Amino acid sequence: QVQLVQSGAEAKKPGASVKVSCEASGYTFTGHSIHWVRQAPGQGLEWMGRISPKSGDTIYAQRFQGRVTLTRDTSISTAFMEVTGLRSDDTALYYCARGWGTGHLDYWGQGTLVTVSS
Amino acid sequence: SYVVTQPPSVSVAPGQTARITCGGNNIGTKSVHWYQKKPGQAPVLVVYDDSDRPSGIPARFSGSNSGNTATLTISRVEAGDEADYFCQVWDNTNDHRVFGGGSRLTVL
């Protein structure tokens, strides 16, 4: 069965960086894009960007451009999201999700809580 | 960039029908997808491509899309349906995914 398993919770200080992993199993990793979505406390879902594992091609939401980097390692079927220059308003649950063409996100990771506090 | 708008809240009594809307300019020309989000859980896809259901999603969940409004309909609402629901589309102008702000369904 398709599974996306994310790395554990992180606590960071303002200005630091964080890198979250998303290990895929149960399907061909290079056959689907991986998207990253976050939910801040009391807020809605916010799409951050996506990576195509086969080509490494990435696209980012404008507000994250330059501060978020998406990468992948096809040898271990894992996608990564790094956020630099963390601020308190980056405190959120971060999810990876499998993309289906230009459409929906059909499988989601369990989420990784990133807390940014001094 | 494309914007989709949802009502912040929808309330319905158990056994009744809930309708959650997602508005956008000519959204009827796009494919709309819906997610259920409960506290402490990852989002779950409940309807995709306007009206298709993933396996395991009850037939009580259905969707439609026309003109400037897409609608998620939940029939015979149960207490367990209480959650936040988000619509999502693909913005073909910039290859971005766009989420609505979410609608909290309260079962009275």
gemmi code that builds the backbone of each chain (N, CA, C; Angstrom):
import gemmi

chains = {
    "A": [
        ("GLN", (0.844, -1.190, 0.000), (0.000, 0.000, 0.000), (0.884, 1.246, 0.000)),
        ("VAL", (0.354, 2.307, -0.578), (1.099, 3.562, -0.652), (1.246, 4.163, 0.738)),
        ("GLN", (2.460, 4.535, 1.075), (2.726, 5.207, 2.350), (3.740, 6.316, 2.160)),
        ("LEU", (3.520, 7.402, 2.859), (4.484, 8.493, 2.955), (4.772, 8.676, 4.435)),
        ("VAL", (6.028, 8.480, 4.826), (6.397, 8.568, 6.235), (7.381, 9.723, 6.412)),
        ("GLN", (6.997, 10.660, 7.249), (7.789, 11.868, 7.459), (8.664, 11.754, 8.703)),
        ("SER", (9.678, 12.587, 8.736), (10.568, 12.639, 9.886), (9.855, 13.303, 11.074)),
        ("GLY", (10.495, 13.219, 12.238), (9.855, 13.634, 13.469), (9.855, 15.129, 13.717)),
        ("ALA", (9.169, 15.501, 14.797), (9.000, 16.908, 15.150), (10.346, 17.593, 15.378)),
        ("GLU", (10.354, 18.884, 15.093), (11.569, 19.690, 15.228), (11.253, 20.962, 16.023)),
        ("ALA", (12.196, 21.352, 16.859), (12.106, 22.619, 17.577), (13.312, 23.457, 17.184)),
        ("LYS", (13.063, 24.635, 16.654), (14.148, 25.468, 16.136), (14.044, 26.891, 16.678)),
        ("LYS", (15.183, 27.583, 16.661), (15.204, 28.989, 17.050), (15.054, 29.856, 15.805)),
        ("PRO", (14.543, 31.053, 15.980), (14.413, 31.967, 14.838), (15.735, 32.141, 14.121)),
        ("GLY", (15.675, 32.136, 12.787), (16.870, 32.281, 11.979), (17.512, 30.968, 11.575)),
        ("ALA", (17.136, 29.891, 12.246), (17.711, 28.576, 11.939), (17.049, 27.991, 10.691)),
        ("SER", (17.538, 26.810, 10.313), (16.973, 26.076, 9.179), (16.440, 24.735, 9.657)),
        ("VAL", (15.535, 24.170, 8.887), (15.010, 22.845, 9.203), (14.874, 22.072, 7.901)),
        ("LYS", (15.127, 20.763, 7.981), (14.981, 19.900, 6.813), (14.122, 18.714, 7.212)),
        ("VAL", (13.018, 18.551, 6.505), (12.047, 17.501, 6.782), (12.101, 16.487, 5.646)),
        ("SER", (12.048, 15.215, 5.998), (12.077, 14.169, 4.984), (10.720, 13.495, 4.848)),
        ("CYS", (10.528, 12.868, 3.697), (9.270, 12.198, 3.364), (9.629, 10.947, 2.567)),
        ("GLU", (9.574, 9.788, 3.206), (9.950, 8.530, 2.567), (8.718, 7.858, 1.969)),
        ("ALA", (8.787, 7.583, 0.674), (7.659, 6.982, -0.037), (7.856, 5.481, -0.198)),
        ("SER", (6.757, 4.747, -0.130), (6.801, 3.309, -0.377), (5.471, 2.858, -0.971)),
        ("GLY", (5.486, 1.699, -1.600), (4.261, 1.125, -2.144), (3.928, 1.548, -3.554)),
        ("TYR", (4.783, 2.342, -4.176), (4.563, 2.762, -5.561), (5.918, 3.190, -6.154)),
        ("THR", (5.921, 3.451, -7.450), (7.131, 3.913, -8.117), (7.345, 5.390, -7.820)),
        ("PHE", (8.382, 5.662, -7.038), (8.634, 7.022, -6.523), (8.711, 8.049, -7.646)),
        ("THR", (9.325, 7.679, -8.772), (9.520, 8.634, -9.856), (8.269, 8.835, -10.711)),
        ("GLY", (7.209, 8.135, -10.377), (6.004, 8.220, -11.192), (5.021, 9.311, -10.787)),
        ("HIS", (5.263, 9.955, -9.656), (4.323, 10.965, -9.147), (5.088, 12.112, -8.501)),
        ("SER", (4.530, 13.324, -8.621), (5.129, 14.460, -7.932), (4.898, 14.358, -6.420)),
        ("ILE", (5.752, 15.049, -5.678), (5.584, 15.176, -4.228), (5.363, 16.658, -3.926)),
        ("HIS", (4.297, 16.932, -3.211), (3.929, 18.284, -2.829), (4.135, 18.483, -1.338)),
        ("TRP", (4.336, 19.728, -0.951), (4.444, 20.087, 0.452), (3.375, 21.123, 0.778)),
        ("VAL", (2.667, 20.856, 1.865), (1.548, 21.686, 2.308), (1.727, 21.918, 3.796)),
        ("ARG", (1.457, 23.123, 4.249), (1.567, 23.352, 5.679), (0.264, 23.896, 6.255)),
        ("GLN", (0.106, 23.680, 7.576), (-1.041, 24.224, 8.287), (-0.550, 24.840, 9.590)),
        ("ALA", (-0.586, 26.151, 9.655), (-0.230, 26.859, 10.879), (-1.387, 26.737, 11.875)),
        ("PRO", (-1.111, 26.933, 13.154), (-2.164, 26.805, 14.163), (-3.366, 27.699, 13.861)),
        ("GLY", (-4.549, 27.086, 13.804), (-5.771, 27.837, 13.560), (-5.963, 28.319, 12.141)),
        ("GLN", (-5.074, 27.901, 11.255), (-5.149, 28.360, 9.864), (-5.517, 27.219, 8.922)),
        ("GLY", (-5.638, 27.555, 7.644), (-5.997, 26.566, 6.653), (-4.789, 25.879, 6.049)),
        ("LEU", (-5.043, 25.101, 5.004), (-3.966, 24.422, 4.286), (-3.330, 25.394, 3.300)),
        ("GLU", (-2.012, 25.372, 3.254), (-1.268, 26.287, 2.378), (-0.295, 25.471, 1.536)),
        ("TRP", (-0.457, 25.544, 0.219), (0.437, 24.823, -0.686), (1.764, 25.556, -0.781)),
        ("MET", (2.868, 24.816, -0.622), (4.187, 25.430, -0.609), (4.938, 25.214, -1.915)),
        ("GLY", (4.789, 24.046, -2.518), (5.520, 23.755, -3.738), (5.508, 22.270, -4.020)),
        ("ARG", (6.165, 21.896, -5.137), (6.219, 20.482, -5.490), (7.511, 20.181, -6.227)),
        ("ILE", (7.873, 18.909, -6.152), (9.032, 18.425, -6.877), (8.620, 17.218, -7.698)),
        ("SER", (9.159, 17.125, -8.902), (8.964, 15.942, -9.722), (10.160, 15.040, -9.497)),
        ("PRO", (9.982, 13.922, -8.815), (11.131, 13.087, -8.472), (11.927, 12.582, -9.667)),
        ("LYS", (11.275, 12.391, -10.813), (11.992, 11.839, -11.955), (13.023, 12.825, -12.492)),
        ("SER", (12.629, 14.091, -12.625), (13.504, 15.099, -13.229), (14.182, 15.998, -12.209)),
        ("GLY", (13.618, 16.072, -11.005), (14.104, 17.020, -10.005), (13.523, 18.411, -10.180)),
        ("ASP", (12.694, 18.590, -11.188), (12.080, 19.888, -11.450), (11.237, 20.332, -10.246)),
        ("THR", (11.343, 21.612, -9.895), (10.606, 22.133, -8.746), (9.821, 23.381, -9.123)),
        ("ILE", (8.769, 23.635, -8.352), (8.039, 24.881, -8.471), (7.580, 25.267, -7.071)),
        ("TYR", (7.606, 26.555, -6.779), (7.325, 27.034, -5.430), (6.222, 28.089, -5.451)),
        ("ALA", (5.416, 28.100, -4.397), (4.514, 29.219, -4.203), (5.351, 30.476, -4.001)),
        ("GLN", (4.857, 31.571, -4.491), (5.662, 32.796, -4.501), (6.156, 33.181, -3.120)),
        ("ARG", (5.337, 33.023, -2.088), (5.750, 33.481, -0.761), (6.865, 32.635, -0.162)),
        ("PHE", (7.123, 31.456, -0.759), (8.189, 30.605, -0.236), (9.418, 30.598, -1.139)),
        ("GLN", (9.301, 31.226, -2.290), (10.418, 31.263, -3.228), (11.650, 31.876, -2.563)),
        ("GLY", (12.760, 31.175, -2.634), (14.003, 31.675, -2.079), (14.261, 31.258, -0.641)),
        ("ARG", (13.252, 30.766, 0.035), (13.409, 30.367, 1.434), (13.157, 28.879, 1.637)),
        ("VAL", (12.538, 28.259, 0.663), (12.238, 26.834, 0.716), (12.938, 26.144, -0.449)),
        ("THR", (13.551, 24.998, -0.160), (14.207, 24.206, -1.197), (13.703, 22.767, -1.116)),
        ("LEU", (13.220, 22.277, -2.238), (12.746, 20.900, -2.332), (13.770, 20.078, -3.110)),
        ("THR", (14.118, 18.941, -2.548), (15.051, 18.030, -3.204), (14.533, 16.612, -3.065)),
        ("ARG", (15.225, 15.671, -3.719), (14.848, 14.266, -3.578), (16.063, 13.395, -3.784)),
        ("ASP", (15.979, 12.187, -3.230), (16.996, 11.167, -3.432), (16.256, 9.929, -3.928)),
        ("THR", (16.345, 9.683, -5.220), (15.578, 8.571, -5.792), (16.103, 7.210, -5.314)),
        ("SER", (17.361, 7.149, -4.881), (17.924, 5.870, -4.438), (17.268, 5.364, -3.160)),
        ("ILE", (16.677, 6.285, -2.405), (16.001, 5.900, -1.155), (14.531, 6.360, -1.154)),
        ("SER", (14.020, 6.716, -2.339), (12.602, 7.096, -2.485), (12.172, 8.117, -1.448)),
        ("THR", (12.967, 9.129, -1.292), (12.711, 10.129, -0.248), (12.795, 11.545, -0.815)),
        ("ALA", (11.819, 12.354, -0.424), (11.805, 13.770, -0.759), (12.137, 14.575, 0.492)),
        ("PHE", (12.711, 15.734, 0.271), (13.126, 16.585, 1.374), (12.618, 18.013, 1.158)),
        ("MET", (12.298, 18.674, 2.266), (11.929, 20.084, 2.240), (12.785, 20.807, 3.267)),
        ("GLU", (13.516, 21.816, 2.812), (14.322, 22.620, 3.725), (13.785, 24.045, 3.731)),
        ("VAL", (13.618, 24.573, 4.942), (13.191, 25.961, 5.113), (14.299, 26.685, 5.861)),
        ("THR", (14.751, 27.795, 5.303), (15.804, 28.583, 5.939), (15.224, 29.861, 6.530)),
        ("GLY", (16.000, 30.512, 7.376), (15.562, 31.770, 7.960), (14.247, 31.654, 8.699)),
        ("LEU", (14.111, 30.623, 9.526), (12.837, 30.352, 10.201), (12.397, 31.532, 11.060)),
        ("ARG", (11.084, 31.747, 11.033), (10.445, 32.796, 11.849), (9.384, 32.134, 12.708)),
        ("SER", (8.902, 32.852, 13.686), (7.884, 32.273, 14.574), (6.621, 31.902, 13.799)),
        ("ASP", (6.325, 32.645, 12.740), (5.118, 32.316, 11.984), (5.312, 31.145, 11.019)),
        ("ASP", (6.481, 30.523, 11.052), (6.689, 29.264, 10.329), (6.295, 28.064, 11.188)),
        ("THR", (5.947, 28.310, 12.437), (5.458, 27.246, 13.299), (4.197, 26.656, 12.678)),
        ("ALA", (4.259, 25.361, 12.365), (3.156, 24.742, 11.620), (3.381, 23.244, 11.540)),
        ("LEU", (2.327, 22.561, 11.141), (2.427, 21.168, 10.712), (2.740, 21.169, 9.227)),
        ("TYR", (3.768, 20.454, 8.843), (4.173, 20.364, 7.443), (3.867, 18.959, 6.933)),
        ("TYR", (3.175, 18.892, 5.795), (2.784, 17.624, 5.205), (3.407, 17.460, 3.825)),
        ("CYS", (3.806, 16.247, 3.515), (4.086, 15.913, 2.124), (2.886, 15.123, 1.591)),
        ("ALA", (2.688, 15.194, 0.295), (1.552, 14.510, -0.314), (1.919, 14.104, -1.733)),
        ("ARG", (1.370, 12.993, -2.184), (1.615, 12.521, -3.539), (0.649, 13.199, -4.497)),
        ("GLY", (1.199, 13.718, -5.574), (0.374, 14.398, -6.563), (-0.018, 13.486, -7.698)),
        ("TRP", (-1.195, 13.746, -8.233), (-1.724, 12.967, -9.361), (-1.856, 13.914, -10.541)),
        ("GLY", (-0.907, 13.845, -11.467), (-0.945, 14.706, -12.638), (-1.011, 16.167, -12.225)),
        ("THR", (-1.947, 16.894, -12.828), (-2.144, 18.295, -12.461), (-3.325, 18.427, -11.506)),
        ("GLY", (-3.693, 17.318, -10.883), (-4.907, 17.315, -10.079), (-4.702, 17.195, -8.593)),
        ("HIS", (-5.294, 16.159, -8.063), (-5.421, 16.033, -6.618), (-4.183, 15.450, -5.949)),
        ("LEU", (-4.214, 15.502, -4.630), (-3.164, 14.945, -3.788), (-3.781, 13.752, -3.079)),
        ("ASP", (-3.374, 12.547, -3.485), (-4.158, 11.396, -3.051), (-3.654, 10.713, -1.787)),
        ("TYR", (-2.390, 10.762, -1.491), (-1.856, 10.181, -0.255), (-1.008, 11.223, 0.446)),
        ("TRP", (-1.139, 11.255, 1.776), (-0.469, 12.265, 2.572), (0.402, 11.615, 3.640)),
        ("GLY", (1.509, 12.276, 3.962), (2.281, 11.874, 5.114), (1.550, 12.215, 6.399)),
        ("GLN", (2.114, 11.775, 7.507), (1.448, 11.962, 8.809), (1.643, 13.364, 9.369)),
        ("GLY", (2.523, 14.130, 8.735), (2.760, 15.504, 9.189), (3.972, 15.585, 10.109)),
        ("THR", (4.674, 16.692, 10.029), (5.821, 16.973, 10.884), (5.616, 18.344, 11.518)),
        ("LEU", (5.592, 18.376, 12.834), (5.419, 19.645, 13.538), (6.768, 20.347, 13.647)),
        ("VAL", (6.827, 21.556, 13.137), (8.006, 22.402, 13.281), (7.617, 23.578, 14.161)),
        ("THR", (8.312, 23.703, 15.268), (8.047, 24.788, 16.214), (9.233, 25.735, 16.214)),
        ("VAL", (8.958, 27.007, 15.995), (10.015, 28.021, 15.964), (9.793, 28.962, 17.138)),
        ("SER", (10.748, 28.945, 18.059), (10.606, 29.764, 19.265), (11.966, 30.059, 19.851)),
        ("SER", (12.104, 31.248, 20.385), (13.361, 31.609, 21.031), (13.402, 31.110, 22.462)),
    ],
    "B": [
        ("SER", (-3.074, 35.372, -9.698), (-3.230, 33.967, -9.356), (-4.692, 33.676, -9.022)),
        ("TYR", (-5.038, 32.408, -9.159), (-6.436, 32.015, -8.993), (-6.806, 31.963, -7.513)),
        ("VAL", (-8.009, 32.408, -7.196), (-8.484, 32.440, -5.811), (-9.783, 31.645, -5.711)),
        ("VAL", (-9.857, 30.795, -4.672), (-11.097, 30.073, -4.388), (-11.577, 30.449, -2.994)),
        ("THR", (-12.894, 30.590, -2.862), (-13.476, 31.108, -1.621), (-14.476, 30.118, -1.040)),
        ("GLN", (-14.351, 29.859, 0.258), (-15.276, 28.974, 0.961), (-15.909, 29.720, 2.128)),
        ("PRO", (-17.118, 29.320, 2.517), (-17.706, 29.882, 3.742), (-16.938, 29.348, 4.939)),
        ("PRO", (-16.710, 30.171, 5.958), (-15.927, 29.703, 7.110), (-16.584, 28.561, 7.874)),
        ("SER", (-17.917, 28.535, 7.887), (-18.584, 27.527, 8.685), (-19.906, 27.099, 8.058)),
        ("VAL", (-20.224, 25.842, 8.311), (-21.497, 25.261, 7.888), (-21.980, 24.401, 9.044)),
        ("SER", (-23.253, 24.532, 9.391), (-23.823, 23.752, 10.487), (-25.012, 22.949, 9.969)),
        ("VAL", (-25.144, 21.737, 10.484), (-26.236, 20.867, 10.045), (-26.565, 19.882, 11.160)),
        ("ALA", (-27.817, 19.484, 11.230), (-28.230, 18.494, 12.225), (-27.905, 17.094, 11.715)),
        ("PRO", (-27.699, 16.168, 12.621), (-27.438, 14.779, 12.201), (-28.572, 14.259, 11.320)),
        ("GLY", (-28.170, 13.528, 10.266), (-29.163, 12.971, 9.364), (-29.568, 13.890, 8.235)),
        ("GLN", (-29.227, 15.163, 8.358), (-29.553, 16.114, 7.299), (-28.421, 16.162, 6.266)),
        ("THR", (-28.597, 17.039, 5.267), (-27.614, 17.175, 4.193), (-26.817, 18.456, 4.346)),
        ("ALA", (-25.499, 18.337, 4.282), (-24.619, 19.499, 4.339), (-24.099, 19.810, 2.937)),
        ("ARG", (-24.090, 21.074, 2.622), (-23.539, 21.522, 1.337), (-22.489, 22.585, 1.596)),
        ("ILE", (-21.280, 22.323, 1.135), (-20.159, 23.230, 1.320), (-19.731, 23.722, -0.053)),
        ("THR", (-19.681, 25.031, -0.221), (-19.388, 25.602, -1.534), (-17.948, 26.071, -1.657)),
        ("CYS", (-17.518, 26.172, -2.891), (-16.167, 26.630, -3.238), (-16.327, 27.507, -4.472)),
        ("GLY", (-16.127, 28.798, -4.318), (-16.360, 29.730, -5.393), (-15.086, 30.212, -6.058)),
        ("GLY", (-15.146, 30.378, -7.372), (-14.008, 30.896, -8.120), (-14.443, 31.271, -9.521)),
        ("ASN", (-13.699, 32.147, -10.154), (-14.037, 32.614, -11.497), (-14.015, 31.453, -12.486)),
        ("ASN", (-15.191, 31.139, -13.047), (-15.313, 30.031, -14.007), (-14.729, 28.737, -13.458)),
        ("ILE", (-14.957, 28.487, -12.176), (-14.403, 27.268, -11.574), (-14.952, 26.019, -12.249)),
        ("GLY", (-16.093, 26.161, -12.907), (-16.680, 25.030, -13.614), (-15.802, 24.493, -14.727)),
        ("THR", (-14.811, 25.279, -15.163), (-13.879, 24.818, -16.196), (-12.669, 24.107, -15.599)),
        ("LYS", (-12.598, 24.050, -14.287), (-11.475, 23.400, -13.605), (-11.936, 22.132, -12.900)),
        ("SER", (-10.990, 21.277, -12.584), (-11.275, 20.116, -11.745), (-11.100, 20.513, -10.281)),
        ("VAL", (-12.091, 20.209, -9.472), (-12.073, 20.580, -8.061), (-11.964, 19.319, -7.203)),
        ("HIS", (-11.148, 19.432, -6.179), (-10.905, 18.310, -5.277), (-11.215, 18.757, -3.849)),
        ("TRP", (-11.653, 17.814, -3.031), (-12.060, 18.130, -1.665), (-11.336, 17.239, -0.660)),
        ("TYR", (-10.942, 17.860, 0.459), (-10.229, 17.155, 1.520), (-10.945, 17.374, 2.852)),
        ("GLN", (-10.932, 16.317, 3.653), (-11.452, 16.392, 5.011), (-10.260, 16.452, 5.959)),
        ("LYS", (-10.291, 17.382, 6.892), (-9.168, 17.537, 7.829), (-9.711, 17.559, 9.255)),
        ("LYS", (-9.320, 16.530, 10.013), (-9.687, 16.472, 11.426), (-8.467, 16.792, 12.276)),
        ("PRO", (-8.665, 17.341, 13.470), (-7.522, 17.684, 14.334), (-6.650, 16.463, 14.609)),
        ("GLY", (-5.350, 16.655, 14.477), (-4.422, 15.579, 14.779), (-4.291, 14.535, 13.691)),
        ("GLN", (-4.969, 14.732, 12.579), (-4.913, 13.768, 11.480), (-4.487, 14.464, 10.189)),
        ("ALA", (-3.897, 13.698, 9.288), (-3.560, 14.240, 7.979), (-4.836, 14.450, 7.154)),
        ("PRO", (-4.791, 15.367, 6.198), (-5.950, 15.526, 5.311), (-6.261, 14.228, 4.575)),
        ("VAL", (-7.545, 14.039, 4.302), (-8.022, 12.869, 3.555), (-8.779, 13.350, 2.335)),
        ("LEU", (-8.411, 12.833, 1.179), (-9.127, 13.153, -0.063), (-10.495, 12.480, -0.028)),
        ("VAL", (-11.573, 13.264, -0.185), (-12.907, 12.665, -0.154), (-13.605, 12.726, -1.511)),
        ("VAL", (-13.271, 13.716, -2.330), (-13.811, 13.820, -3.690), (-12.709, 14.391, -4.573)),
        ("TYR", (-12.550, 13.825, -5.778), (-11.592, 14.376, -6.732), (-12.242, 14.517, -8.101)),
        ("ASP", (-11.641, 15.354, -8.911), (-12.175, 15.618, -10.255), (-13.675, 15.930, -10.209)),
        ("ASP", (-14.026, 16.842, -9.344), (-15.394, 17.362, -9.170), (-16.328, 16.407, -8.440)),
        ("SER", (-16.336, 15.113, -8.835), (-17.406, 14.250, -8.336), (-17.004, 12.792, -8.136)),
        ("ASP", (-15.732, 12.457, -8.318), (-15.301, 11.070, -8.113), (-14.891, 10.844, -6.667)),
        ("ARG", (-15.114, 9.635, -6.195), (-14.758, 9.298, -4.815), (-13.628, 8.285, -4.794)),
        ("PRO", (-12.608, 8.520, -3.940), (-11.586, 7.477, -3.764), (-12.212, 6.250, -3.114)),
        ("SER", (-11.550, 5.117, -3.275), (-12.047, 3.917, -2.628), (-12.045, 4.102, -1.115)),
        ("GLY", (-13.084, 3.620, -0.481), (-13.195, 3.732, 0.969), (-13.963, 4.942, 1.453)),
        ("ILE", (-14.248, 5.873, 0.562), (-15.039, 7.044, 0.951), (-16.514, 6.723, 0.739)),
        ("PRO", (-17.338, 6.933, 1.758), (-18.762, 6.575, 1.627), (-19.463, 7.350, 0.512)),
        ("ALA", (-20.475, 6.714, -0.050), (-21.251, 7.335, -1.128), (-22.027, 8.552, -0.642)),
        ("ARG", (-22.068, 8.755, 0.684), (-22.729, 9.955, 1.217), (-22.016, 11.234, 0.784)),
        ("PHE", (-20.740, 11.084, 0.407), (-19.950, 12.236, -0.051), (-20.053, 12.326, -1.577)),
        ("SER", (-20.480, 13.477, -2.061), (-20.575, 13.681, -3.502), (-20.199, 15.117, -3.834)),
        ("GLY", (-19.924, 15.362, -5.102), (-19.522, 16.692, -5.511), (-20.089, 17.075, -6.848)),
        ("SER", (-20.166, 18.391, -7.069), (-20.618, 18.924, -8.348), (-19.858, 20.208, -8.616)),
        ("ASN", (-19.868, 20.637, -9.872), (-19.109, 21.833, -10.235), (-19.693, 22.427, -11.507)),
        ("SER", (-20.095, 23.690, -11.426), (-20.668, 24.360, -12.590), (-20.565, 25.869, -12.408)),
        ("GLY", (-20.341, 26.555, -13.504), (-20.314, 28.015, -13.434), (-19.200, 28.527, -12.530)),
        ("ASN", (-19.558, 29.268, -11.512), (-18.590, 29.849, -10.587), (-18.581, 29.176, -9.220)),
        ("THR", (-19.275, 28.013, -9.114), (-19.368, 27.367, -7.806), (-19.252, 25.853, -7.905)),
        ("ALA", (-18.380, 25.301, -7.068), (-18.312, 23.858, -6.862), (-18.907, 23.562, -5.493)),
        ("THR", (-19.499, 22.387, -5.351), (-20.183, 22.043, -4.103), (-19.837, 20.633, -3.664)),
        ("LEU", (-19.479, 20.509, -2.391), (-19.348, 19.209, -1.745), (-20.633, 18.971, -0.973)),
        ("THR", (-21.271, 17.844, -1.237), (-22.515, 17.500, -0.555), (-22.287, 16.268, 0.308)),
        ("ILE", (-22.670, 16.374, 1.565), (-22.587, 15.238, 2.481), (-24.002, 14.912, 2.912)),
        ("SER", (-24.482, 13.747, 2.498), (-25.847, 13.323, 2.836), (-25.849, 12.551, 4.145)),
        ("ARG", (-26.987, 12.580, 4.804), (-27.163, 11.819, 6.061), (-25.964, 12.048, 6.977)),
        ("VAL", (-25.741, 13.287, 7.297), (-24.562, 13.682, 8.067), (-24.514, 12.962, 9.412)),
        ("GLU", (-23.308, 12.540, 9.764), (-23.058, 11.859, 11.040), (-22.122, 12.712, 11.903)),
        ("ALA", (-22.104, 12.427, 13.177), (-21.235, 13.176, 14.090), (-19.765, 13.071, 13.661)),
        ("GLY", (-19.397, 11.926, 13.111), (-18.019, 11.709, 12.680), (-17.611, 12.511, 11.459)),
        ("ASP", (-18.575, 13.172, 10.810), (-18.257, 14.010, 9.653), (-17.786, 15.400, 10.072)),
        ("GLU", (-17.905, 15.696, 11.350), (-17.483, 17.011, 11.839), (-15.979, 17.182, 11.610)),
        ("ALA", (-15.622, 18.208, 10.853), (-14.235, 18.405, 10.418), (-14.147, 19.706, 9.628)),
        ("ASP", (-12.927, 20.057, 9.251), (-12.701, 21.140, 8.290), (-12.619, 20.526, 6.902)),
        ("TYR", (-13.238, 21.194, 5.937), (-13.215, 20.720, 4.554), (-12.591, 21.791, 3.664)),
        ("PHE", (-11.669, 21.358, 2.818), (-10.940, 22.268, 1.946), (-11.138, 21.865, 0.489)),
        ("CYS", (-11.427, 22.844, -0.357), (-11.424, 22.578, -1.788), (-10.043, 22.937, -2.347)),
        ("GLN", (-9.713, 22.370, -3.484), (-8.406, 22.600, -4.102), (-8.531, 22.504, -5.615)),
        ("VAL", (-7.828, 23.385, -6.320), (-7.791, 23.351, -7.774), (-6.352, 23.514, -8.238)),
        ("TRP", (-6.156, 23.286, -9.525), (-4.866, 23.543, -10.150), (-4.955, 24.847, -10.925)),
        ("ASP", (-4.032, 25.779, -10.627), (-3.971, 27.044, -11.354), (-3.055, 26.830, -12.551)),
        ("ASN", (-3.645, 26.749, -13.724), (-2.860, 26.437, -14.913), (-1.981, 27.605, -15.363)),
        ("THR", (-2.185, 28.804, -14.817), (-1.362, 29.937, -15.247), (0.039, 29.878, -14.651)),
        ("ASN", (0.181, 29.203, -13.508), (1.495, 29.141, -12.857), (1.839, 27.753, -12.335)),
        ("ASP", (1.001, 26.758, -12.670), (1.250, 25.368, -12.270), (1.257, 25.207, -10.754)),
        ("HIS", (0.479, 26.026, -10.065), (0.379, 25.928, -8.619), (-0.909, 25.211, -8.230)),
        ("ARG", (-0.876, 24.589, -7.079), (-2.120, 24.110, -6.460), (-2.652, 25.226, -5.559)),
        ("VAL", (-3.952, 25.366, -5.512), (-4.580, 26.412, -4.710), (-5.630, 25.783, -3.804)),
        ("PHE", (-5.560, 26.117, -2.520), (-6.561, 25.648, -1.562), (-7.517, 26.783, -1.211)),
        ("GLY", (-8.769, 26.423, -0.985), (-9.689, 27.359, -0.371), (-9.338, 27.520, 1.093)),
        ("GLY", (-9.947, 28.511, 1.736), (-9.628, 28.795, 3.125), (-10.164, 27.778, 4.117)),
        ("GLY", (-11.039, 26.897, 3.642), (-11.579, 25.861, 4.512), (-12.924, 26.234, 5.103)),
        ("SER", (-13.756, 25.214, 5.302), (-15.071, 25.383, 5.920), (-15.188, 24.396, 7.074)),
        ("ARG", (-15.526, 24.897, 8.248), (-15.700, 24.010, 9.407), (-17.131, 23.505, 9.419)),
        ("LEU", (-17.280, 22.200, 9.316), (-18.603, 21.594, 9.409), (-18.879, 21.222, 10.857)),
        ("THR", (-19.937, 21.796, 11.382), (-20.383, 21.491, 12.743), (-21.661, 20.676, 12.663)),
        ("VAL", (-21.666, 19.558, 13.363), (-22.870, 18.730, 13.438), (-23.573, 19.063, 14.752)),
        ("LEU", (-24.747, 19.621, 14.639), (-25.449, 20.163, 15.809), (-25.931, 19.063, 16.763)),
    ],
}
model = gemmi.Model(1)
for chain_id, residues in chains.items():
    chain = gemmi.Chain(chain_id)
    for i, (resn, *xyz) in enumerate(residues, 1):
        res = gemmi.Residue()
        res.name, res.seqid = resn, gemmi.SeqId(i, " ")
        for name, pos in zip(("N", "CA", "C"), xyz):
            atom = gemmi.Atom()
            atom.name, atom.element = name, gemmi.Element(name[0])
            atom.pos, atom.b_iso = gemmi.Position(*pos), 0.0
            res.add_atom(atom)
        chain.add_residue(res)
    model.add_chain(chain)
structure = gemmi.Structure()
structure.add_model(model)
structure.setup_entities()
